[in-house]
């Protein structure tokens, strides 16, 4: 029976451990007698490591929620620039395959949580390459989306190998945390089967009749949700190139680069054979834009109210509390007046405001003109208001 290479006091039951811990620290693939890796143990050990518990899923969601909360706190600060883009994987996704592991292919897990993630450094590299391709016009006209070499240097920085003017860029790319849908598989075991082992490792001449050598590795299935966040150092950006900071031009450039990366490059490992392909989650993007618009509207409304005198502000706040926004403003204020929302002289002030609103909307009807229901109702409201005015 295969075991993990751990002290005896830890035992061998790691079913509740995080997938990254099962894959690296407690990988049950070793033959106890020889401490070698038998082929028969690889498949079962990889399957066990790729199995996520309900707690693992909750932690994956919690990581993403914490990151979203941090992003929101930055969005609330005018001098902090943050750009976000929701996406979904459209092909299997793998990253960190170059890390050492008994399977010959590792996987990137976030320490100490042992949960899969896409490092921000890898995201930055892919997006920089996308920006370079857009600049050079490899898939269309050069600089078609506004990218240029100076813009790349400003946003991503100048590497030491370029020249003596080495500097950091204005952008910082956050790690991306994958979030699987409920009851959907989050990790799976994939197999690559090279057929030239006899040539590459055995010293024999190459031919087409070599036996396949199955090599297992972990990957995430299609349909996994990602949220990409890019933070902008606005003071640095304004110092390096104020034109990129104006009208959030840097965000438009990022959007073009990410979409190009989704269409042509991919993220993570094995992108040359189709892994790591992604697409913008248009539904989630629409939701985020709607929430941002509502928040901006609420902030504007708050500023308007704060600029008002206390009594008019109170009237507007009462109107904002209407459950039915289609209800006429004067009707709601009459209801509040009769419900005792105003006291003393405020009753008369409220009645005068209501009368002005009714007159402006052509609803002031002291003489009871007309026999239609709406006219009779307007007359009733008019009499109510006149009673508070003492007329």
N, C-alpha and C positions, 0 to 999 in steps of 0.2 A: 504494500500500500504506500502511495506517495505521501510525503510529509513536507511540511514547511521547515526551513532551516532556522529554527528559533529555539531558545532554551526550553528545556522540558517542562519547567514550571508554568509556561504559558499554555500548555496543552495544544490541541490541534483543531479545535472548533472555532473557526473564525467567520461563521456564517453571518454574524451581526456586524462585522467590520465593514468599513467603507470600501468601495471597489478599488480605490487606489492603494489602500493598505493591503487588501487581499492580493493585488497584482504585484506589489513590490515587496512589502515587509513579510507577508505571510503566504507567499505563493507555494501552494502544496503540489510540487512537481518533482521533488527530489527523492531518489531511491535511498532509503536509509542505510543500506549496506555499502553502496559504492559512492554515494553523493554525486551521482550523475543524473541526467535527465532522460528517462526512458520515453520513447516516442508515444507509448500507450498512455502516458500520464498527461501529456500536453493538452489534449483536447478537453479533458474533464477539468483541469486546473484553469484553463482559459475561460471555460464556460462559467465556473464558479466565480471567478474574479469579475466577470462581466454582468453578474446578477445584482440588480439594485433592490434593496429593501424599501419599504414604505418610508422609513426614516431617511434613507438616502434621497429619495424624491423630495421629501419635505425640506431637507437641507439645501437641495439644488434650487428649489423655489425661494427659500429664505435668502440665499445668497443674491439671487437676482433681484428680489424685493429690496434688500438692503442697498444694493447698488443703485436701484431706481430712486430710492429715498435720498441717497447722497446726491444723485444727479439733480433731483428736484430742488434740493437746498442750494445748489450752485445756480440753478436757473433763477432763483429768487434774488440773486445778488447781481446788480446791474453791471458791475465791472468784471464779473467772471463770465467767460464765454463757454458755452457747452453746446455741442451738436450731437444728436442721436438719430439712429436709424434702426428700426426693427427689421429682422430678416428671418427667413426659414431656409434650412438646408434642403436642397432638391436632389442630393445624391449622398451616399455614405460619406461620413466625415471622420478623418483621423488626423491626429497631430502628436508630435513627440515620438515618431517611430524610430528616430535615431538614438534614443536613449537606451542605455545598456539594459538588457533583460535576458533571462534564459530562453525566451521565445525568439530571440534575435531582433525583435521589434518591440520597442517600448510604447508608452502612451503618456501624454501629459496630464497629470493629476495635480490639483492645487493642494499644496501643503499648508496647514496640517489637516485639512478636511478630507483629503483623499477623493475629491470629486473632479470630474473632467472639466477642463476649461481651455480656452484659446488665448494664449498669452498676448498682451498688447503689443509686445515687440514684433511678433509675427504678423499681426494685423497691420502695423505701421509699414513693415517691409513690403507687403502685398500692395497696399494702397500707394506707396511711393512708386512702385513699379508701374502701377496703373497710371499714375500721373505722368510718369516718364513716357509711357506709350502714347498717351493723349497729346503730350507736347510734341513728340516726334511724328505724330500722324500715322502710326502703324495701322490704324483701323479707320482711317478717314483723313480729313484735312488737318494739317498741323495746327495746334493751338485752337482747335475748333471750340472747345469748352472753356477757353480762357487760361488754360495751364501754360506755363512757361518755365524755363530754367530758373530765373530769379524767384518765381513763386514757389517752386519746389524747394529751393534753398531756404527761403524765408519760413515756410511752414514746417518742413521736415528737418532742417539744419544742414550744415555742410560737414561731411565726414573729414577726418584728419587727412585722408589720402588726397583730397582734392587740392587744397592749397593751404597757405598759412592762415587764411581767414576762417579758421574752424570755429563754429558756433553751434549752439543748440537751436532747434526750431521752435516755433511758437506753439506747436501742437503737441499734446500728450495723449497717447492712445491707451484707453483702459482695457483691462482684460475683459473678455466676453465669456459669460457663463451660459452654457446651454441649458435650456428648460424643455424637458419632454412633455408632451400632452399627457393627460391623465390616462392611466392604464395602457400607455404605449411603451414599447421597448425603448430603453435608453442606451444600452450598449449591446453590441453583438460581436461574435467572432467571425472574422473573414479569413480567407485563405488565398495566398498567392502560391503558384506552382511553377517555379523555374525548372526548365528542362535541361539546362546545360551544366549541371553540377559536376559531371565527370570532366568537363573542360576547365571550369573555373577553379575547382579545388583539387581535382585528381590528376591533373597533368596530362590528360588524354586529348587526342585530337577532337575538334568539334564535329558533331554529326547530329542528325535529327531523330535518332532512335534512343535518346537518353531517357531514363526513367524520371518522372516528375518528383520533385522534392517539396511536399506541402509544408508551407510555413504559415503559421497562424499569427494573427494580430487582431487587436481590438479596434473597433470603429463604432461610430454612432450612426444610426440609420437615418434615412431621409425624413424630413418633417419636423426636425428639432428646431425650436425657436431660439434665436439669438437677439440680443440688443447691443448694438455697437455704440459706444460713447467716445467722443473726442473732445478733450478740453483744450481751450485756447487761452494762452497767456496774452490777454488783450494789450496790456501796457507794452510788452515786448513786440507784439505785432505792429502796434501803432508806431513804435520806434523804428522798426525795420522797414515797414512798407504800409503807410497809412491807407493806401488805396485798397489793400486787401481787407482792412478793418471796416472801411466805409460800406454801408448798406449790406453788411454781413456777406461780403463777396467770398470770404474764405469758406463759408458754409456751402455756397453754390458750387465751388470748386470741389469740395469734399464729396458732395452728393454725386457729381459727375464721375469722380474717381472711384467711389465705392460701386456705383452701378456698372462701371466698366470692369471692375474686378469681379463682380458677380457674373457678368456675361462671359468673360474671356479668361480669367485667371484662376479663381477659386482660392480657398483658404486651407491651411494645414498641409498635410502630406499627400503624395500620390495624385497631385492635381493633373499631371500629364495624362493619366488614364481615367479622368472623370471624377475623382474624389474631390470633396470640398466645394462643389458647386452650390451656390446660394441664390436667392431671389429676395427682393424687397417684399416684406409682408405688408401689402397695400392696405389691408383692413386695419391692422394695428397702427400703421402710419396715419391713416385717416382718423382713428380714435385719438391718437396723440395730438394731432393738429387741432382737432375739435376741442380737446381739453385745454390746450394752450390758448386757443382763441377765447374760450369761456373764462379762463383765468385772467387773461388780459382785459376782457370786458369787465370782470368783477373789480379788477384793480382800478380801471378807469372810473367806474361807478363810485368806488370808495373815495377816490380823490375828489370827484365832483361833490359828494356829500360832505366831505370834510371842509370844503370851501364855502359851504352854505352857513347861514345863521341857524341857531339851534332849532327854532320852531319850524321853518321850512324843511330843515333836514329831517325832523321827526315825521313830518307828513310824507316825505319821500320814502323814508324807511318803512312806514306803515304800508305804503303802496307796493314796495318791493316784497313784502311778506304775503302778498295775495297768492292763494293757491291757484286761482284761475286768472291768468294774466290777461285774458280777453275781457274780464269784467271792467266796466267803465270806472275810471278813477274816482269820480264823484260818488258813485254808488258805494264803493268800498269805504270811502271816508265817512259817508253818512252812517254806514253800519258801525264803524268804529266810534263815531260820535254818540250814537245811541247806546253803545255797549259800555260807555263810561271811560273811554280812552283819554278824554280830556277833562280838565277840571278848571273851575274858576273862569278867568278871562280867556283862557285858551279855548273854551267852548265857542265863544263868540268869534275868536280869530279863525278857528277851524271852519265855522259856518261861513264867514266872509270868503275864505279861500274856496270853499265848495261852490258858493254862488258864482264866483268868478269863473270857475271851471265849467259850470253848467251854462253860463251865458256864452262862453267861448265856443261851446259845442252845440249851441242852439237848443239846450234842454231846459232852460229857465222858463217856466210856464205858470205864472201866478194867477192868470185869469181862467185857467182850465180850458184853453182852446183845444178843439179837436176831440173826436170820439174814438180814435184808434187806441188800442191797448197801450202802445208806447207813449202816446200823448197823455193818457190818463195816469200812467206810471210817473211820467215826468212831472205832472201837476202834483201828485202825491209827494214826490221828493221835494218839490219846491216848497210846499206847505211845511214840511218837516224842517227844512233849513230856515224858513222865515220864523218859525217858532223859536229857534235858538237865537235868531237875530233880534227877537222882540218886536217884530213887525206885525 
